[in-house]
Amino acid sequence: MWRGHHWLVRRRPEAEFSDAQCGFKALSREAAAQLLPLVEDDDWFSGCIGLVSVHADAQNTIYVSLDGVLFNMSQTELTLVPEAKPEA
């Protein structure tokens, strides 16, 4: 889906940018708190090949990050390992 979105954005004559991937996924903290528990898509950061780390806010009640990797709050499910994360 992200490839299709990116293709469409780049073909709009009024578009003055070339990379819409991460901005397309931007949410306010309030919106994320309401929406993320409902999401069943585990491919949100697909295509963000330069992403090296993810950090959950200390007040986040849904996710926690450890060493730049995202887990659910109870740390029983690995949610995201960034594609460009250096090996530890």
Secondary structure, DSSP 8 states (H G I E B T S, - for coil): -HHHHHHHHHT-TT---S--HHHHT---HHHHHHHGGG---S-TTTT-TT-------TT-SSEEEETTEEEETTS-SEEE--TT----
